[in-house]
Amino acid sequence: MLTKYFKPSVWDSAAFGMPSHEILEISVDTLGYAASTPGHYTVRMDPLGSKQLLHVHGFYYCDTLVEPYCAAKDFRPFTRSQVTFTNSAPIEDLLKISHSAFVHGRFHRDFQLSSKLADQRYDRWLIELHQAGKVFGLLYEEQLCGFIAVNNSRLVLHAMSAKMRGQGLAKYLWTPICQLLFSQGYAEITSSISIANLAALNLYSTLGFRFRNAKDIYHRLTT
């Protein structure tokens, strides 16, 4: 059965109002099925792998993701007394930050999807993480200016408010969350970012992170 090679993408399906899947094995059969069956499909590939089959079956490039990673011994903290965090920030305030933050994301860069649908996708993810108690609001001088959502030792979703970007504050805001995770016994912290997001790349590099596991992301929307 071909279906075993398709992993349902729950957040995507809920946000886009259509079946959404990640294809786990790239072949003529799986790509052909995606090209003939309505839905939104994602493929992750080694950047050096051949993309010929993807192009033949109507898949298009959206992004390249890399995984920042850092061990406790390599972490470079930056501290300011004005920086604190909270796990009780109102979801309404977090969503206001989210709406302006993910233009580098693969769903906002997918020309087949509206920015409204892309926003809905991140909204639903953020709401679910918030309900699970996994979102830390980042405060500067007691004002909410960003958030980081975590899943164990992974920073799975993060953003800063538009008015606070470009001021060199992110390294101070990220530091206490990373320190908290290391204090909980995690040997390594990881995340996932787009290579197009130069601000995030520079931030993680400044904090002592290195990068691995680059993946090219291709999408297809079949109607």
mmCIF file of the C-alpha atoms, coordinates in Angstrom:
data_MODEL
# 
_entry.id   MODEL 
# 
loop_
_atom_site.group_PDB 
_atom_site.id 
_atom_site.type_symbol 
_atom_site.label_atom_id 
_atom_site.label_alt_id 
_atom_site.label_comp_id 
_atom_site.label_asym_id 
_atom_site.label_entity_id 
_atom_site.label_seq_id 
_atom_site.pdbx_PDB_ins_code 
_atom_site.Cartn_x 
_atom_site.Cartn_y 
_atom_site.Cartn_z 
_atom_site.occupancy 
_atom_site.B_iso_or_equiv 
_atom_site.pdbx_formal_charge 
_atom_site.auth_seq_id 
_atom_site.auth_comp_id 
_atom_site.auth_asym_id 
_atom_site.auth_atom_id 
_atom_site.pdbx_PDB_model_num 
ATOM 1   C CA . MET A 1 1   ? 0.000  0.000  0.000   1.00 0.00 ? 1   MET A CA 1 
ATOM 2   C CA . LEU A 1 2   ? 1.362  3.396  -1.003  1.00 0.00 ? 2   LEU A CA 1 
ATOM 3   C CA . THR A 1 3   ? -0.243 5.062  2.002   1.00 0.00 ? 3   THR A CA 1 
ATOM 4   C CA . LYS A 1 4   ? 2.523  3.758  4.288   1.00 0.00 ? 4   LYS A CA 1 
ATOM 5   C CA . TYR A 1 5   ? 4.874  6.175  2.529   1.00 0.00 ? 5   TYR A CA 1 
ATOM 6   C CA . PHE A 1 6   ? 2.697  9.196  3.395   1.00 0.00 ? 6   PHE A CA 1 
ATOM 7   C CA . LYS A 1 7   ? 2.801  10.795 6.844   1.00 0.00 ? 7   LYS A CA 1 
ATOM 8   C CA . PRO A 1 8   ? -0.283 12.953 7.621   1.00 0.00 ? 8   PRO A CA 1 
ATOM 9   C CA . SER A 1 9   ? 0.567  16.584 8.461   1.00 0.00 ? 9   SER A CA 1 
ATOM 10  C CA . VAL A 1 10  ? -2.080 17.354 11.062  1.00 0.00 ? 10  VAL A CA 1 
ATOM 11  C CA . TRP A 1 11  ? -1.434 21.100 11.508  1.00 0.00 ? 11  TRP A CA 1 
ATOM 12  C CA . ASP A 1 12  ? -1.276 21.618 7.745   1.00 0.00 ? 12  ASP A CA 1 
ATOM 13  C CA . SER A 1 13  ? -4.535 19.774 7.100   1.00 0.00 ? 13  SER A CA 1 
ATOM 14  C CA . ALA A 1 14  ? -6.369 21.738 9.775   1.00 0.00 ? 14  ALA A CA 1 
ATOM 15  C CA . ALA A 1 15  ? -5.068 25.100 8.538   1.00 0.00 ? 15  ALA A CA 1 
ATOM 16  C CA . PHE A 1 16  ? -5.439 24.501 4.804   1.00 0.00 ? 16  PHE A CA 1 
ATOM 17  C CA . GLY A 1 17  ? -8.733 22.602 4.882   1.00 0.00 ? 17  GLY A CA 1 
ATOM 18  C CA . MET A 1 18  ? -7.365 19.804 2.710   1.00 0.00 ? 18  MET A CA 1 
ATOM 19  C CA . PRO A 1 19  ? -5.452 16.525 3.118   1.00 0.00 ? 19  PRO A CA 1 
ATOM 20  C CA . SER A 1 20  ? -1.765 17.274 3.745   1.00 0.00 ? 20  SER A CA 1 
ATOM 21  C CA . HIS A 1 21  ? 1.053  14.751 3.863   1.00 0.00 ? 21  HIS A CA 1 
ATOM 22  C CA . GLU A 1 22  ? 4.814  14.412 3.992   1.00 0.00 ? 22  GLU A CA 1 
ATOM 23  C CA . ILE A 1 23  ? 6.131  11.857 1.514   1.00 0.00 ? 23  ILE A CA 1 
ATOM 24  C CA . LEU A 1 24  ? 8.552  9.509  3.273   1.00 0.00 ? 24  LEU A CA 1 
ATOM 25  C CA . GLU A 1 25  ? 9.854  7.648  0.229   1.00 0.00 ? 25  GLU A CA 1 
ATOM 26  C CA . ILE A 1 26  ? 10.490 9.327  -3.116  1.00 0.00 ? 26  ILE A CA 1 
ATOM 27  C CA . SER A 1 27  ? 9.611  7.141  -6.100  1.00 0.00 ? 27  SER A CA 1 
ATOM 28  C CA . VAL A 1 28  ? 7.684  7.288  -9.372  1.00 0.00 ? 28  VAL A CA 1 
ATOM 29  C CA . ASP A 1 29  ? 4.745  5.649  -7.590  1.00 0.00 ? 29  ASP A CA 1 
ATOM 30  C CA . THR A 1 30  ? 4.570  7.949  -4.557  1.00 0.00 ? 30  THR A CA 1 
ATOM 31  C CA . LEU A 1 31  ? 5.101  11.132 -6.565  1.00 0.00 ? 31  LEU A CA 1 
ATOM 32  C CA . GLY A 1 32  ? 2.618  9.961  -9.170  1.00 0.00 ? 32  GLY A CA 1 
ATOM 33  C CA . TYR A 1 33  ? 0.045  9.326  -6.459  1.00 0.00 ? 33  TYR A CA 1 
ATOM 34  C CA . ALA A 1 34  ? 0.592  12.857 -5.088  1.00 0.00 ? 34  ALA A CA 1 
ATOM 35  C CA . ALA A 1 35  ? 0.225  14.319 -8.574  1.00 0.00 ? 35  ALA A CA 1 
ATOM 36  C CA . SER A 1 36  ? -3.142 12.630 -9.070  1.00 0.00 ? 36  SER A CA 1 
ATOM 37  C CA . THR A 1 37  ? -4.667 12.813 -5.574  1.00 0.00 ? 37  THR A CA 1 
ATOM 38  C CA . PRO A 1 38  ? -5.954 16.164 -4.227  1.00 0.00 ? 38  PRO A CA 1 
ATOM 39  C CA . GLY A 1 39  ? -3.996 17.554 -1.295  1.00 0.00 ? 39  GLY A CA 1 
ATOM 40  C CA . HIS A 1 40  ? -0.865 19.413 -0.219  1.00 0.00 ? 40  HIS A CA 1 
ATOM 41  C CA . TYR A 1 41  ? 2.385  17.420 -0.188  1.00 0.00 ? 41  TYR A CA 1 
ATOM 42  C CA . THR A 1 42  ? 5.850  17.968 1.271   1.00 0.00 ? 42  THR A CA 1 
ATOM 43  C CA . VAL A 1 43  ? 9.127  16.291 0.344   1.00 0.00 ? 43  VAL A CA 1 
ATOM 44  C CA . ARG A 1 44  ? 12.433 16.714 2.193   1.00 0.00 ? 44  ARG A CA 1 
ATOM 45  C CA . MET A 1 45  ? 15.599 15.943 0.243   1.00 0.00 ? 45  MET A CA 1 
ATOM 46  C CA . ASP A 1 46  ? 19.358 16.046 0.565   1.00 0.00 ? 46  ASP A CA 1 
ATOM 47  C CA . PRO A 1 47  ? 20.417 19.280 -1.183  1.00 0.00 ? 47  PRO A CA 1 
ATOM 48  C CA . LEU A 1 48  ? 22.849 17.282 -3.337  1.00 0.00 ? 48  LEU A CA 1 
ATOM 49  C CA . GLY A 1 49  ? 20.226 14.716 -4.421  1.00 0.00 ? 49  GLY A CA 1 
ATOM 50  C CA . SER A 1 50  ? 18.704 14.767 -7.886  1.00 0.00 ? 50  SER A CA 1 
ATOM 51  C CA . LYS A 1 51  ? 15.434 16.730 -8.073  1.00 0.00 ? 51  LYS A CA 1 
ATOM 52  C CA . GLN A 1 52  ? 14.529 15.453 -11.545 1.00 0.00 ? 52  GLN A CA 1 
ATOM 53  C CA . LEU A 1 53  ? 11.672 13.209 -10.411 1.00 0.00 ? 53  LEU A CA 1 
ATOM 54  C CA . LEU A 1 54  ? 10.231 16.002 -8.296  1.00 0.00 ? 54  LEU A CA 1 
ATOM 55  C CA . HIS A 1 55  ? 10.161 18.421 -11.216 1.00 0.00 ? 55  HIS A CA 1 
ATOM 56  C CA . VAL A 1 56  ? 8.667  15.823 -13.559 1.00 0.00 ? 56  VAL A CA 1 
ATOM 57  C CA . HIS A 1 57  ? 5.787  15.349 -11.105 1.00 0.00 ? 57  HIS A CA 1 
ATOM 58  C CA . GLY A 1 58  ? 5.122  19.042 -10.536 1.00 0.00 ? 58  GLY A CA 1 
ATOM 59  C CA . PHE A 1 59  ? 6.855  19.622 -7.201  1.00 0.00 ? 59  PHE A CA 1 
ATOM 60  C CA . TYR A 1 60  ? 8.381  23.056 -6.604  1.00 0.00 ? 60  TYR A CA 1 
ATOM 61  C CA . TYR A 1 61  ? 11.135 24.309 -4.309  1.00 0.00 ? 61  TYR A CA 1 
ATOM 62  C CA . CYS A 1 62  ? 10.083 26.228 -1.181  1.00 0.00 ? 62  CYS A CA 1 
ATOM 63  C CA . ASP A 1 63  ? 12.952 26.326 1.300   1.00 0.00 ? 63  ASP A CA 1 
ATOM 64  C CA . THR A 1 64  ? 16.131 24.806 2.670   1.00 0.00 ? 64  THR A CA 1 
ATOM 65  C CA . LEU A 1 65  ? 16.137 24.030 6.386   1.00 0.00 ? 65  LEU A CA 1 
ATOM 66  C CA . VAL A 1 66  ? 19.133 23.474 8.644   1.00 0.00 ? 66  VAL A CA 1 
ATOM 67  C CA . GLU A 1 67  ? 19.317 22.226 12.217  1.00 0.00 ? 67  GLU A CA 1 
ATOM 68  C CA . PRO A 1 68  ? 21.176 24.447 14.713  1.00 0.00 ? 68  PRO A CA 1 
ATOM 69  C CA . TYR A 1 69  ? 22.632 22.413 17.585  1.00 0.00 ? 69  TYR A CA 1 
ATOM 70  C CA . CYS A 1 70  ? 24.662 23.253 20.671  1.00 0.00 ? 70  CYS A CA 1 
ATOM 71  C CA . ALA A 1 71  ? 26.084 21.357 23.641  1.00 0.00 ? 71  ALA A CA 1 
ATOM 72  C CA . ALA A 1 72  ? 26.188 22.998 27.049  1.00 0.00 ? 72  ALA A CA 1 
ATOM 73  C CA . LYS A 1 73  ? 29.975 23.306 26.952  1.00 0.00 ? 73  LYS A CA 1 
ATOM 74  C CA . ASP A 1 74  ? 29.819 25.269 23.679  1.00 0.00 ? 74  ASP A CA 1 
ATOM 75  C CA . PHE A 1 75  ? 27.003 27.631 24.609  1.00 0.00 ? 75  PHE A CA 1 
ATOM 76  C CA . ARG A 1 76  ? 27.912 31.343 24.758  1.00 0.00 ? 76  ARG A CA 1 
ATOM 77  C CA . PRO A 1 77  ? 25.441 33.204 27.006  1.00 0.00 ? 77  PRO A CA 1 
ATOM 78  C CA . PHE A 1 78  ? 24.602 36.913 26.838  1.00 0.00 ? 78  PHE A CA 1 
ATOM 79  C CA . THR A 1 79  ? 22.892 38.411 29.866  1.00 0.00 ? 79  THR A CA 1 
ATOM 80  C CA . ARG A 1 80  ? 21.028 41.608 30.677  1.00 0.00 ? 80  ARG A CA 1 
ATOM 81  C CA . SER A 1 81  ? 19.139 42.313 33.862  1.00 0.00 ? 81  SER A CA 1 
ATOM 82  C CA . GLN A 1 82  ? 16.178 43.698 31.880  1.00 0.00 ? 82  GLN A CA 1 
ATOM 83  C CA . VAL A 1 83  ? 15.498 40.271 30.338  1.00 0.00 ? 83  VAL A CA 1 
ATOM 84  C CA . THR A 1 84  ? 13.071 37.817 31.932  1.00 0.00 ? 84  THR A CA 1 
ATOM 85  C CA . PHE A 1 85  ? 10.576 35.238 30.682  1.00 0.00 ? 85  PHE A CA 1 
ATOM 86  C CA . THR A 1 86  ? 7.158  33.893 31.580  1.00 0.00 ? 86  THR A CA 1 
ATOM 87  C CA . ASN A 1 87  ? 5.142  30.768 30.805  1.00 0.00 ? 87  ASN A CA 1 
ATOM 88  C CA . SER A 1 88  ? 1.819  32.584 31.264  1.00 0.00 ? 88  SER A CA 1 
ATOM 89  C CA . ALA A 1 89  ? 1.803  35.091 28.413  1.00 0.00 ? 89  ALA A CA 1 
ATOM 90  C CA . PRO A 1 90  ? -1.736 35.506 26.953  1.00 0.00 ? 90  PRO A CA 1 
ATOM 91  C CA . ILE A 1 91  ? -2.191 33.633 23.696  1.00 0.00 ? 91  ILE A CA 1 
ATOM 92  C CA . GLU A 1 92  ? -3.758 36.730 22.100  1.00 0.00 ? 92  GLU A CA 1 
ATOM 93  C CA . ASP A 1 93  ? -0.533 38.690 22.622  1.00 0.00 ? 93  ASP A CA 1 
ATOM 94  C CA . LEU A 1 94  ? 1.598  35.829 21.325  1.00 0.00 ? 94  LEU A CA 1 
ATOM 95  C CA . LEU A 1 95  ? -0.515 35.546 18.176  1.00 0.00 ? 95  LEU A CA 1 
ATOM 96  C CA . LYS A 1 96  ? 0.014  39.251 17.431  1.00 0.00 ? 96  LYS A CA 1 
ATOM 97  C CA . ILE A 1 97  ? 3.764  38.602 17.397  1.00 0.00 ? 97  ILE A CA 1 
ATOM 98  C CA . SER A 1 98  ? 3.375  35.430 15.351  1.00 0.00 ? 98  SER A CA 1 
ATOM 99  C CA . HIS A 1 99  ? 1.493  37.120 12.515  1.00 0.00 ? 99  HIS A CA 1 
ATOM 100 C CA . SER A 1 100 ? 4.440  39.252 11.461  1.00 0.00 ? 100 SER A CA 1 
ATOM 101 C CA . ALA A 1 101 ? 7.230  36.813 12.175  1.00 0.00 ? 101 ALA A CA 1 
ATOM 102 C CA . PHE A 1 102 ? 7.305  33.899 9.743   1.00 0.00 ? 102 PHE A CA 1 
ATOM 103 C CA . VAL A 1 103 ? 7.789  35.433 6.294   1.00 0.00 ? 103 VAL A CA 1 
ATOM 104 C CA . HIS A 1 104 ? 10.892 33.235 5.887   1.00 0.00 ? 104 HIS A CA 1 
ATOM 105 C CA . GLY A 1 105 ? 8.837  30.087 6.505   1.00 0.00 ? 105 GLY A CA 1 
ATOM 106 C CA . ARG A 1 106 ? 8.190  27.600 3.734   1.00 0.00 ? 106 ARG A CA 1 
ATOM 107 C CA . PHE A 1 107 ? 4.425  28.068 3.854   1.00 0.00 ? 107 PHE A CA 1 
ATOM 108 C CA . HIS A 1 108 ? 4.659  31.830 3.373   1.00 0.00 ? 108 HIS A CA 1 
ATOM 109 C CA . ARG A 1 109 ? 7.090  31.199 0.498   1.00 0.00 ? 109 ARG A CA 1 
ATOM 110 C CA . ASP A 1 110 ? 4.758  28.661 -1.126  1.00 0.00 ? 110 ASP A CA 1 
ATOM 111 C CA . PHE A 1 111 ? 3.238  30.659 -3.988  1.00 0.00 ? 111 PHE A CA 1 
ATOM 112 C CA . GLN A 1 112 ? 0.303  28.231 -4.166  1.00 0.00 ? 112 GLN A CA 1 
ATOM 113 C CA . LEU A 1 113 ? -0.858 29.145 -0.659  1.00 0.00 ? 113 LEU A CA 1 
ATOM 114 C CA . SER A 1 114 ? -2.224 32.481 0.537   1.00 0.00 ? 114 SER A CA 1 
ATOM 115 C CA . SER A 1 115 ? -0.450 34.258 3.376   1.00 0.00 ? 115 SER A CA 1 
ATOM 116 C CA . LYS A 1 116 ? -3.703 33.939 5.336   1.00 0.00 ? 116 LYS A CA 1 
ATOM 117 C CA . LEU A 1 117 ? -3.515 30.132 5.155   1.00 0.00 ? 117 LEU A CA 1 
ATOM 118 C CA . ALA A 1 118 ? 0.164  30.225 6.092   1.00 0.00 ? 118 ALA A CA 1 
ATOM 119 C CA . ASP A 1 119 ? -0.645 32.386 9.127   1.00 0.00 ? 119 ASP A CA 1 
ATOM 120 C CA . GLN A 1 120 ? -3.408 29.975 10.139  1.00 0.00 ? 120 GLN A CA 1 
ATOM 121 C CA . ARG A 1 121 ? -0.952 27.109 10.068  1.00 0.00 ? 121 ARG A CA 1 
ATOM 122 C CA . TYR A 1 122 ? 1.421  28.811 12.512  1.00 0.00 ? 122 TYR A CA 1 
ATOM 123 C CA . ASP A 1 123 ? -1.487 30.083 14.631  1.00 0.00 ? 123 ASP A CA 1 
ATOM 124 C CA . ARG A 1 124 ? -2.829 26.577 15.176  1.00 0.00 ? 124 ARG A CA 1 
ATOM 125 C CA . TRP A 1 125 ? 0.612  25.242 16.027  1.00 0.00 ? 125 TRP A CA 1 
ATOM 126 C CA . LEU A 1 126 ? 1.276  28.074 18.481  1.00 0.00 ? 126 LEU A CA 1 
ATOM 127 C CA . ILE A 1 127 ? -2.130 27.634 20.147  1.00 0.00 ? 127 ILE A CA 1 
ATOM 128 C CA . GLU A 1 128 ? -1.547 23.906 20.618  1.00 0.00 ? 128 GLU A CA 1 
ATOM 129 C CA . LEU A 1 129 ? 1.918  24.477 22.083  1.00 0.00 ? 129 LEU A CA 1 
ATOM 130 C CA . HIS A 1 130 ? 0.541  27.185 24.362  1.00 0.00 ? 130 HIS A CA 1 
ATOM 131 C CA . GLN A 1 131 ? -2.218 24.892 25.626  1.00 0.00 ? 131 GLN A CA 1 
ATOM 132 C CA . ALA A 1 132 ? 0.445  22.284 26.416  1.00 0.00 ? 132 ALA A CA 1 
ATOM 133 C CA . GLY A 1 133 ? 2.401  24.821 28.492  1.00 0.00 ? 133 GLY A CA 1 
ATOM 134 C CA . LYS A 1 134 ? 5.370  24.780 26.134  1.00 0.00 ? 134 LYS A CA 1 
ATOM 135 C CA . VAL A 1 135 ? 5.562  28.467 25.195  1.00 0.00 ? 135 VAL A CA 1 
ATOM 136 C CA . PHE A 1 136 ? 7.790  30.961 27.024  1.00 0.00 ? 136 PHE A CA 1 
ATOM 137 C CA . GLY A 1 137 ? 7.051  34.645 26.576  1.00 0.00 ? 137 GLY A CA 1 
ATOM 138 C CA . LEU A 1 138 ? 10.222 36.732 26.325  1.00 0.00 ? 138 LEU A CA 1 
ATOM 139 C CA . LEU A 1 139 ? 10.178 39.995 28.294  1.00 0.00 ? 139 LEU A CA 1 
ATOM 140 C CA . TYR A 1 140 ? 12.405 43.037 28.020  1.00 0.00 ? 140 TYR A CA 1 
ATOM 141 C CA . GLU A 1 141 ? 11.861 45.638 30.734  1.00 0.00 ? 141 GLU A CA 1 
ATOM 142 C CA . GLU A 1 142 ? 8.687  43.688 31.618  1.00 0.00 ? 142 GLU A CA 1 
ATOM 143 C CA . GLN A 1 143 ? 7.271  44.118 28.099  1.00 0.00 ? 143 GLN A CA 1 
ATOM 144 C CA . LEU A 1 144 ? 6.438  41.052 25.992  1.00 0.00 ? 144 LEU A CA 1 
ATOM 145 C CA . CYS A 1 145 ? 8.633  41.174 22.901  1.00 0.00 ? 145 CYS A CA 1 
ATOM 146 C CA . GLY A 1 146 ? 8.823  37.588 21.671  1.00 0.00 ? 146 GLY A CA 1 
ATOM 147 C CA . PHE A 1 147 ? 8.351  33.921 22.439  1.00 0.00 ? 147 PHE A CA 1 
ATOM 148 C CA . ILE A 1 148 ? 10.083 30.553 22.246  1.00 0.00 ? 148 ILE A CA 1 
ATOM 149 C CA . ALA A 1 149 ? 8.139  27.289 22.181  1.00 0.00 ? 149 ALA A CA 1 
ATOM 150 C CA . VAL A 1 150 ? 9.997  24.167 23.260  1.00 0.00 ? 150 VAL A CA 1 
ATOM 151 C CA . ASN A 1 151 ? 9.509  20.440 22.941  1.00 0.00 ? 151 ASN A CA 1 
ATOM 152 C CA . ASN A 1 152 ? 11.927 18.744 25.316  1.00 0.00 ? 152 ASN A CA 1 
ATOM 153 C CA . SER A 1 153 ? 15.324 20.142 24.261  1.00 0.00 ? 153 SER A CA 1 
ATOM 154 C CA . ARG A 1 154 ? 14.169 21.439 20.881  1.00 0.00 ? 154 ARG A CA 1 
ATOM 155 C CA . LEU A 1 155 ? 13.239 25.059 20.175  1.00 0.00 ? 155 LEU A CA 1 
ATOM 156 C CA . VAL A 1 156 ? 10.364 24.321 17.816  1.00 0.00 ? 156 VAL A CA 1 
ATOM 157 C CA . LEU A 1 157 ? 8.874  27.780 17.209  1.00 0.00 ? 157 LEU A CA 1 
ATOM 158 C CA . HIS A 1 158 ? 10.191 31.225 18.037  1.00 0.00 ? 158 HIS A CA 1 
ATOM 159 C CA . ALA A 1 159 ? 9.692  34.839 17.064  1.00 0.00 ? 159 ALA A CA 1 
ATOM 160 C CA . MET A 1 160 ? 10.315 38.437 18.072  1.00 0.00 ? 160 MET A CA 1 
ATOM 161 C CA . SER A 1 161 ? 7.914  41.336 17.721  1.00 0.00 ? 161 SER A CA 1 
ATOM 162 C CA . ALA A 1 162 ? 8.541  43.569 14.721  1.00 0.00 ? 162 ALA A CA 1 
ATOM 163 C CA . LYS A 1 163 ? 9.337  46.658 16.811  1.00 0.00 ? 163 LYS A CA 1 
ATOM 164 C CA . MET A 1 164 ? 12.090 44.848 18.734  1.00 0.00 ? 164 MET A CA 1 
ATOM 165 C CA . ARG A 1 165 ? 13.945 43.358 15.774  1.00 0.00 ? 165 ARG A CA 1 
ATOM 166 C CA . GLY A 1 166 ? 17.253 44.731 14.589  1.00 0.00 ? 166 GLY A CA 1 
ATOM 167 C CA . GLN A 1 167 ? 18.342 45.991 18.011  1.00 0.00 ? 167 GLN A CA 1 
ATOM 168 C CA . GLY A 1 168 ? 20.687 43.130 18.923  1.00 0.00 ? 168 GLY A CA 1 
ATOM 169 C CA . LEU A 1 169 ? 18.404 41.905 21.708  1.00 0.00 ? 169 LEU A CA 1 
ATOM 170 C CA . ALA A 1 170 ? 17.682 38.356 20.539  1.00 0.00 ? 170 ALA A CA 1 
ATOM 171 C CA . LYS A 1 171 ? 20.861 36.830 21.975  1.00 0.00 ? 171 LYS A CA 1 
ATOM 172 C CA . TYR A 1 172 ? 19.910 38.186 25.412  1.00 0.00 ? 172 TYR A CA 1 
ATOM 173 C CA . LEU A 1 173 ? 16.321 36.943 25.105  1.00 0.00 ? 173 LEU A CA 1 
ATOM 174 C CA . TRP A 1 174 ? 17.342 33.439 23.922  1.00 0.00 ? 174 TRP A CA 1 
ATOM 175 C CA . THR A 1 175 ? 20.000 32.981 26.612  1.00 0.00 ? 175 THR A CA 1 
ATOM 176 C CA . PRO A 1 176 ? 17.795 32.285 29.691  1.00 0.00 ? 176 PRO A CA 1 
ATOM 177 C CA . ILE A 1 177 ? 15.630 29.775 27.818  1.00 0.00 ? 177 ILE A CA 1 
ATOM 178 C CA . CYS A 1 178 ? 18.698 27.859 26.653  1.00 0.00 ? 178 CYS A CA 1 
ATOM 179 C CA . GLN A 1 179 ? 20.161 28.002 30.152  1.00 0.00 ? 179 GLN A CA 1 
ATOM 180 C CA . LEU A 1 180 ? 16.892 26.663 31.560  1.00 0.00 ? 180 LEU A CA 1 
ATOM 181 C CA . LEU A 1 181 ? 16.954 23.679 29.204  1.00 0.00 ? 181 LEU A CA 1 
ATOM 182 C CA . PHE A 1 182 ? 20.585 22.905 30.002  1.00 0.00 ? 182 PHE A CA 1 
ATOM 183 C CA . SER A 1 183 ? 19.784 23.146 33.725  1.00 0.00 ? 183 SER A CA 1 
ATOM 184 C CA . GLN A 1 184 ? 17.077 20.515 33.210  1.00 0.00 ? 184 GLN A CA 1 
ATOM 185 C CA . GLY A 1 185 ? 19.761 18.048 32.161  1.00 0.00 ? 185 GLY A CA 1 
ATOM 186 C CA . TYR A 1 186 ? 19.608 18.195 28.387  1.00 0.00 ? 186 TYR A CA 1 
ATOM 187 C CA . ALA A 1 187 ? 23.027 17.643 26.852  1.00 0.00 ? 187 ALA A CA 1 
ATOM 188 C CA . GLU A 1 188 ? 22.166 19.372 23.592  1.00 0.00 ? 188 GLU A CA 1 
ATOM 189 C CA . ILE A 1 189 ? 19.681 21.971 22.312  1.00 0.00 ? 189 ILE A CA 1 
ATOM 190 C CA . THR A 1 190 ? 18.465 21.916 18.714  1.00 0.00 ? 190 THR A CA 1 
ATOM 191 C CA . SER A 1 191 ? 16.143 23.886 16.474  1.00 0.00 ? 191 SER A CA 1 
ATOM 192 C CA . SER A 1 192 ? 15.206 24.206 12.777  1.00 0.00 ? 192 SER A CA 1 
ATOM 193 C CA . ILE A 1 193 ? 15.529 27.359 10.676  1.00 0.00 ? 193 ILE A CA 1 
ATOM 194 C CA . SER A 1 194 ? 15.458 28.462 7.062   1.00 0.00 ? 194 SER A CA 1 
ATOM 195 C CA . ILE A 1 195 ? 18.787 29.350 5.478   1.00 0.00 ? 195 ILE A CA 1 
ATOM 196 C CA . ALA A 1 196 ? 16.997 32.416 4.111   1.00 0.00 ? 196 ALA A CA 1 
ATOM 197 C CA . ASN A 1 197 ? 16.559 33.686 7.670   1.00 0.00 ? 197 ASN A CA 1 
ATOM 198 C CA . LEU A 1 198 ? 19.943 35.329 8.055   1.00 0.00 ? 198 LEU A CA 1 
ATOM 199 C CA . ALA A 1 199 ? 19.016 36.989 11.347  1.00 0.00 ? 199 ALA A CA 1 
ATOM 200 C CA . ALA A 1 200 ? 18.277 33.594 12.917  1.00 0.00 ? 200 ALA A CA 1 
ATOM 201 C CA . LEU A 1 201 ? 21.440 32.054 11.453  1.00 0.00 ? 201 LEU A CA 1 
ATOM 202 C CA . ASN A 1 202 ? 23.554 34.859 12.900  1.00 0.00 ? 202 ASN A CA 1 
ATOM 203 C CA . LEU A 1 203 ? 21.753 34.606 16.256  1.00 0.00 ? 203 LEU A CA 1 
ATOM 204 C CA . TYR A 1 204 ? 22.395 30.900 16.671  1.00 0.00 ? 204 TYR A CA 1 
ATOM 205 C CA . SER A 1 205 ? 25.994 31.234 15.519  1.00 0.00 ? 205 SER A CA 1 
ATOM 206 C CA . THR A 1 206 ? 26.580 34.018 18.058  1.00 0.00 ? 206 THR A CA 1 
ATOM 207 C CA . LEU A 1 207 ? 25.232 31.784 20.849  1.00 0.00 ? 207 LEU A CA 1 
ATOM 208 C CA . GLY A 1 208 ? 27.678 28.997 19.952  1.00 0.00 ? 208 GLY A CA 1 
ATOM 209 C CA . PHE A 1 209 ? 25.406 26.805 17.837  1.00 0.00 ? 209 PHE A CA 1 
ATOM 210 C CA . ARG A 1 210 ? 26.632 24.915 14.791  1.00 0.00 ? 210 ARG A CA 1 
ATOM 211 C CA . PHE A 1 211 ? 24.547 23.608 11.885  1.00 0.00 ? 211 PHE A CA 1 
ATOM 212 C CA . ARG A 1 212 ? 23.795 20.200 10.370  1.00 0.00 ? 212 ARG A CA 1 
ATOM 213 C CA . ASN A 1 213 ? 21.174 18.150 8.493   1.00 0.00 ? 213 ASN A CA 1 
ATOM 214 C CA . ALA A 1 214 ? 20.402 20.543 5.645   1.00 0.00 ? 214 ALA A CA 1 
ATOM 215 C CA . LYS A 1 215 ? 17.220 19.569 3.775   1.00 0.00 ? 215 LYS A CA 1 
ATOM 216 C CA . ASP A 1 216 ? 15.691 21.038 0.629   1.00 0.00 ? 216 ASP A CA 1 
ATOM 217 C CA . ILE A 1 217 ? 11.915 21.335 0.993   1.00 0.00 ? 217 ILE A CA 1 
ATOM 218 C CA . TYR A 1 218 ? 9.635  20.809 -2.014  1.00 0.00 ? 218 TYR A CA 1 
ATOM 219 C CA . HIS A 1 219 ? 5.863  21.187 -2.099  1.00 0.00 ? 219 HIS A CA 1 
ATOM 220 C CA . ARG A 1 220 ? 3.056  20.228 -4.434  1.00 0.00 ? 220 ARG A CA 1 
ATOM 221 C CA . LEU A 1 221 ? -0.570 21.376 -4.314  1.00 0.00 ? 221 LEU A CA 1 
ATOM 222 C CA . THR A 1 222 ? -2.864 19.013 -6.206  1.00 0.00 ? 222 THR A CA 1 
ATOM 223 C CA . THR A 1 223 ? -6.426 20.186 -6.815  1.00 0.00 ? 223 THR A CA 1 
# 
